[in-house]
Amino acid sequence: MSEEKKPNNFIEDIIEDDLNNGLSKDKLRFRFPPEPNGFLHIGHASAICLNFGLGEKFDKPVNLRFDDTNPAKEEAKYVDAIKKDVEWLGYKWDNLCFASDYFQELYDWAIHLIKEGKAYVDSQSSEEMAAQKGSPTEPGVDGPYRNRTIEENLALFEGMKNGDFGEGEHILRAKINMQSTNMLMRDPIMYRVVNRDHHRTGDTWKIYPMYDWTHGESDYMEQISHSFCTLEFKPHRELYDWFLDQIVDTDKVRPKQREFARRNISHTVTSKRKLQKLVEQNIVTGWDDPRMTTISGLRRRGYTAASIKNFAESIGIGKRDNLVDMNHIEFHLRDDLNKVADRVMCVLDPIKVIITNYPEDQVEMLQAENSQEDESRGFREVPFSREIYIEREDYREEANKKFFRLKNGKEVRLKNAYIIKAEGCLKDEEGNITEIHATYDPDSKSGSGTEASMRKVKGTLHWVSAAQALPVEVRLYDRLFTVPSPDTDKEKDFMEFVNPDSLEVITAMAEPAMKNLSIGETVQFQRMGYFCVDPDTTDDKMVFNRTVTLRDTWAKVDA
């Protein structure tokens, strides 16, 4: 039976319609155009999956183009981080491009617009410009410099280029329509003076083009057939087309801009400015902090590329902005990690259990499967001895019938080991339990085939042999914000919703085989969740990040 064909989304329908209306499939080309002024976040991941996914669907090239037109905020380190993110997600670009590659062509076209009477140098202050531009309900008025002569405009623009003027003294504006209902068409800025070195062009240029002027023309020079962007750019489409009208050659592909909706994730912010604020105020340790929804932060936390791509595919491409619950992406993360992560034992809140009838000096090596779902993942050996650690919450002196873990007089099975029965405990002067005493059934060894080993016991606990236990640092990460939508409250700053309990650092006891894990490797701590080896790990200390719990612990909180 053939696989059912997946229906198109509306973006794919646009492309199919263009092909049906005469666009040659050979002319299809897409792009992902980030600005190198910060690290990419989960919203960018969806855009990456969209654009590169279109390339895969139609078997056509996709460019990675950096819109690097603001040297005041852009750095080479962001370029490197973005390239790493795209590659980590599993995509390959055709051409690596930069808007700065086109600075000369853009400048030459600007000169052409000045000569055509379609651009002019304005010398007003920003306050004066704002006043003459009007408002959404009031038309703008022509500024005092709108009708400068072509010769004066050319001279001033060349002076701007040569560094004869300071920032804010002059700008180049397109001459379109100061009465347009679309305020973006009211003589938008094309160039401004920026006295900063550029990360690629150094001090060659003293003027830098604005995004709206650069973007469509860059698409055109790269012969991008479809330029997809988020909904906030829909009002920019009219300007995108106007700029193309001035330079396009009818024998070449004319790019088409179309918009899709953002998919915001609950309990996060995705504004680069707000992410930067979290970094600058030391709320997080950096752009790659595992609490951040930057791609680098998600990767460090232990997210897989497959889980992010599956998430992006599942939410689809929409026409209206939407807030997606964090649990949605965590579902795809758990689903993927369940298939690929080995199971190990690590006790997060250890309390010692002494098995009083087990030989004092004996250490027994037991076989433990790496995955209950996939036998091909093999087995490992774990040491077992008279003294072990279990989770503190797994023991009670007395408990009701619904408590299936260790309690006095009742039995539980130790995973891959024996059945034990709690006999009592020791306490300190304040009444805190310090040590549990238990006995074991020597005939109940898991996998031995004895009658005792097949005895049904409701509770199964993970454990670690005390003498061989590996102390590890575990960072228990949680939601960075306490509310689903922290940046939409008009009365409060989003920083007021930062979760003070988003990180807890503990020392846990792990089975010794975990010493062999590599940085970035993710495993399941049985019964506790998925954890990833952090880059802070050294030869002397292993550090684990909690990637995600086994179940959604926020469902009841948000209900």
N, C-alpha and C positions, 0 to 999 in steps of 0.2 A: 504494500500500500504506500503510495507516494506521500511525502510529507506535505501537510497543508500549507499553502503559501500564506505568509504573514501579510496582512493588509498594510497598505501604505499609510504613512502619516501625511499631514497636509503639506509639509515641506517636500516630501517625495512626489506628491501629486503635482505641485508646482513645476517640478523638474520634468515629470512625465508629460505634462501639458505643453511645456516649451518644446520638448522633443517631438511631440505630435504636431506642433505648429511650425515645424521647419528647422528648429535648431539642430545642427548636426551633433550626434553623440560625441564625435571626435573633439568638439569644442568645449565639452564639459570640463571644468576645473574649479576646485574649491580651495578654501584657505581657512586657517585658524589664525586670527590676528591679535595676540595679546599685547598689552603695553608692558614694557619691562620696568615697572615701578613698584613691584611687590611680588609676593609669591601667589601662585594660582590656588584657588579654593574649589570646593565641591561644585559650585556653580559653573566654574570654568571647565571642570571635568565633564559636565553634561554637554557643554559646547564643543569640547574636544571630541567626545564620542559622536556627537551629531555630525560634525564636519568630516572627520576621518571615517566615520561610518558610512557617509554618503560616498566617499571615495571608494570604499570597499564594495558597497552595493552596486555602483555603476562602473567599477573597475577603472577609475579615473584619478588623476594626480591631485594631491592636496599640498598646498604650500604652508609652511610655517613662517608667518611674517610678523616681525616685531614692529609695532607702531611707535617708534622711538623718536618722538618729536618734542619731548620736554626734558631737556638735560638737567633741569633742576631737581627732578625726582627719579630719574632713571639711572640704573647702574648695571655694569656687566655681570655682577653676581646674580641679578634677577634673570638675565638672559640664560645663564648656565642652569639655574634652578628650573626654569620653564622647560628648557630642552630635556632635562632629566625627567621631569614629570611626564611629558608627552611620550618619551621612550619607555618609561616604566609602565605606562598604561598599555603599551604594546603596539604603538603606532609608529609608522615611518613616513616622514614628509618627503615630498618630491624636491622642492627647492627651499633652501633656507634663505629668507629674504628679510630686508630691513627697509622701513620707510626712508631711512637715511641714505639708502642706495639711490633714491630718486630725488634728492635735494636739488640737484642742478636742473633736472627736467621740470620739477615743480616751480622753481624760480623762473625758468624760461617761459613757462606757461603763464605765470603771474605777470611777467612783462607783457606778454601777448594781450592779457586781459586789460592791462593799463592802456595799451595802445588802442584797444578797441573801445575804450571809454567805459569799461565794465568793472574797473577797480580803481581805487583812489587811496591816497595817504590821508589819514585823519589825525589831527593833532590835539583833539580834545582830551580832557582828563576822563578817567573812568566814570566819575560822577556825572560829568556833563553828558557823556555818551548814554548813560543809563536814563537820564532825564529825557533826552531827545528821541530815545528809542520807543517811548510810550509804554503801554502795558497790554495785557491780553484783551482789555476792553476799550483801550484808547489807541488810536493809530499813532505811529511815530511821525516825526517831522524831519525834514532834511537838515543835516548839520552844516555848519558854516564852511567846512572844507570839502563838501561833497562835489563841488563843481570846479575844483582846481584844474588847471590845464594839464594836458597829457605830459608836457615837458616838465612841469613842476613836480608832478607825481613821479615821473621816471627819475628825476634828480634826487628827490627825497628818498625814494625806495632804494636807490643805489647807495645813498648815504647810510641808510639803515643797515644795509648789507655790509658796508665797509666798517661799521662800528663807530660812525661819527656821532651817534646819538645814544643817550642812556635809555634804560628800560622805562617804558611808559610815555616817552616823549612823542613817539609816532607809532601808528599801526597801519597796516594795509587792510582795507575793507573791500569786499565785493560790492558793486553798485547794483542792487537788485530792486527792492521796493519797500520803502519805509512805511507804507500803509498796508502791507500784507497782513492777513489774519494770522499767518504763521510767523511768530516773532523771530524764528530762526532765519527767515528770509529778509529781515530788515537790516540789510547791509552787514552781513556777518564778517567777523574778523578772519582774515586769511593768514596774516603774518604778524608777529610781535618780536621785539628785541629781547633777547635773553643773554645776559653776560655770564654764561657758564660754559665750561668745556663739555663737549659731547663725548659719550663713552666710546664712540667709533670715529667721529670726524674731528675730535679735538677742538681746537680754536679756529677752525676754518670758517665756520659760519657764526655770524652775530645775530642772525634772524632765523626763526624757526617757524615752520608752517603749523597751522592749527589742525586738529584732528579732522574736522569736516572737509577741509580742503585736501588733506593728504589721503584720506581713506579711499574715497571713490577713485581718485586718480591712480593710486597704487594698485587697486583692483584692476583698473583698465590696463596699466602697463604690464601687469602679470597675466592679463587676459583671463581673469576670473569670470566665470559665467554667472555664478550665483553667490551673492554676498549675504550671509545670514547673520543676524544680530538680534539682540533682545529688544523687548517691546519699547523700552524708553527711547530707542532710536527711531521709532516710527515717524515722529515729527521731522526727523532729519532727512527722511527719504526724499522729500521735495528738493531740499538743498543738494543732496547727493546727485540727483538727476540734473539739476541746474548746472552744477559744476561740470558734469560729464558733457552736457550739451555744448559747452564752450570749446571742447578739445577733441571730441570723439570723431574717429574716422569710420564712416559707414561700412567700410570693408572689413573692419575688425569686430570682434565680439564686444558688445556693450554689456557691462555687468548689470545685474539686477539685484537690488537690495530688497530683502523680505525679512520679516520679524517673527520671532517666536517668544513665548513667555518664559520668564525666569522660573526656576523651581527652587524656592527657598526651603531650607531645612530647619525644623524646629530646634529651639534651644541653642541657636547659633546666630552669628552675624557674618555676612559675607562682603560687606563694604571693606575695601582695602584700607580706607582711612580709619575705620573702626578697628580693624585687625591691627593696624600699625599702632593705634593707641593702646591696645592691650599689651603689645610688645614694649612700647616706650615706658609704660607705667608699671612694668614688671608684674603684671597680673599673670603672665605666662613667661616662660623662659626664652622664647624666641618664636620665629615664624614656624618652626617645625615642632613646637611643643605638641605633645600628643592630644592635648585638649582642643587644639585649633583644628578647624575644618579646612585648613590648607591641604593640598595634596601631599605635601611633604610631611605635615603633621599626621595625617591619616596613615601614611606609609610607615612612619616611625612608630605609630601606635600598634601596627600589625595588620592594618587593612590590606586586602589583596586587590590587585588590579582587576581581577575577574569580578569581585564583589561590587566594585564601583561601576564597572561597565554593565553588569547585570542590573544594578539599581537604575542607572541612566536609561537603559532599555525599558525597564518596567514602568517608569513614570511617564515615558513617552515625550512627545513634543506637543505642547498646547498653545492656545491662543490667548489664555488668560493666566496672569500670575497666580501662583498657588503655593501654600505652605505645606510641605510634606513632613510628616512626623518622622523624627529621628529613628524611631523603631523600624521604619520601612527599610532604611539602608542597613540597619543592624540585622534585620532578617536575612538580607542577602549575604551579609558578612558571615553570620552563623552558618548559613546554608553552605557556603563555600569552604569555610574552615572545617566544618564537620567532615568534609570529604578529604581534606589534605593535611590536617594537623594530627600529629601523633598524640596519644594519651600518655600522660605522666602523672606522678603523684607528688604533690607539694602541699604542706600543711601551713595555712596562712596564720592561724592563731593557735600555736601548738601548746598542748598540755601532755605531760609524760604519762604513759601507761606502763606499769611493770607487770609482766606476765609471770606470776610467782612460781608456776610449775614448769617453766621453760628453763633449760640448762643455762646457767649463768654465763659461761664462756663460749657458748655455741653461736656461730653465725651461719645462717643457711641462705643459699642463693636460690631464689625462686624465679620461675618463668612468668613474665608479664607481657601480654599482647600489646602491641603498639596501637592497634585499632580494633575495636570490637566489630566494626562494620566491614573491615577489609583485612582478611587474614594475610594477604600478600605483603602487607607492611611489616610482617615479621614479629619477632619477640625480642625482649631484652631481659637481662637479669637484674633483680633487685635484692638487696640483702635484707634478711629478717633476723631479729635477735630478741632477747628477753625484754629489752626496753625499747619502746617505740613512741612516736608522737602521733596524736590524732587531733582533730579540731576540737577546741574547747566546747563549742556549742553542740558537739556530738555526744556529750555525756551529761546525764542528769542522775542524781541520786534516786529520785522518784519521778515518775511521769505517767501520764494517762496512756490508754491503749493506742492512741494515734501517734505516739512517739516511737518510731521504729529504729531509733539508734540505740546507743549503749546506755543502759540503766541497771541499777543493782539487781542481781538475780536473773537478768535476761541476757540472751545471746545476740550477737551480731557476727557477720562474716567480715573479716579483713580482706580487702580486694586482693585476689591472687594468692591468698595465704590460708589462714585457719579461722575456725570459729572460736570466738572468745566469749567469756561470761564475766561481767563486772561483779566484783565481790565487795567493793567498798572504796573509800578514798581517804586521803589525808588533807588537812586544812591548816592554814596559818592562823595566827592569833586573831585576825580580822574575819575569819570564817571563809576565806577564799580557798577554793580547791587547788591544791598544789601537785597532787599525784593521785593517779587512779590505780587500783590493784585489780587484776583480773586473772583468770585461769584460761588455759586453752585446751582444746580437744586434739590430741596428737594425731588422731585418725581422720581429721577433717580437712586435710590439706587439699586445696583446690586442684582439680585435675587428676587426683590420685586414683579415682574410680572406686574408692571405698564407699561403703554404705553411709558412713558418717559424713563424707565429703559431699554427698548428694542430699544431705538433710536440708530441708527448706528452712531458711531463716530470712525474715522479712527485710532486715537492714543490712546494707553493705557499706563499709567505711573505707576511705582512703587513709593511708598511714605512711610513715617513714621511720626506718630504723634509726634510733637516736644516735648510736655511736658513729654511724656512717653518714648522718644527715649533712647536707650542704646548706649552710646559711646563705640566703639570698635576699637582696633588697627587692621588694615588690612595691610598685607604685600603682595604687588603686585609683584610676581615673574615673571621673563621672562627668555628667553634663556640666558645661562651663557656665550655663545660665540657668536660673531657677524657673523661668517662664518660657513658654514656647516661642514667643515673638518679642524678644527683648528690645528691639529697635523701632517698634511701632507705637509705643506709648508717647503721646505728644506732651505729657506733663512731666515725664521723668527721663533722665539720661540713661542710656542703655547700661552704663557702668553700675548703676544701682542694682541691677539684676544679676551681677556676677555671683556665682555660687561659691560661698566660702568653703564648702566641703568638696570642691571639685577634684582635690588630690589628697590622698592619705598615703603616707609612706610607712611601711612596716618591714620587719625582718621575719621571713618565713623559713621553714625547713623543707628542703627539697631532696628527692632521691639523688644519689651521687651521679647517676648517668647524665643528669642535666648539665653537668660541667662540660659536656661535649657539644652542646648546642652552639650554633654560630649566631653572630649579631644579625638581627632581622628575622630570625627563625621564630615561627609561632607554633605553640603547642597548646593542648588543652590540659589545664590542671583539672584532674577528674573531680567532678561535682562542683567546681568553683568557677570555671569560665575559661576563656582563651587568653593566653599571655604571650608577649613577644619579647625577645631579648633586645634590650635597649643598647644604643651605641656607647652609652656611658659605662658599659661593662669593661672590666679590666681583668688581668690575670688573677688578681686578689679578690675581686668582688663581682659577682654576677648581678645584673639589674634587669628586672622584668617589668614591662608595662602591661596592665590589664587592658586587653584589646576590647573585649566585650564579655558581659556575663552570659551564662547559658540561657537565661530567660530575661525578658524585658522587665526590669525592676522599677521602671517609671510608669508603668501602665496605671497602677492604682493611684500614684501621686497626681497624675494629670487628669484622672477621671473626675 
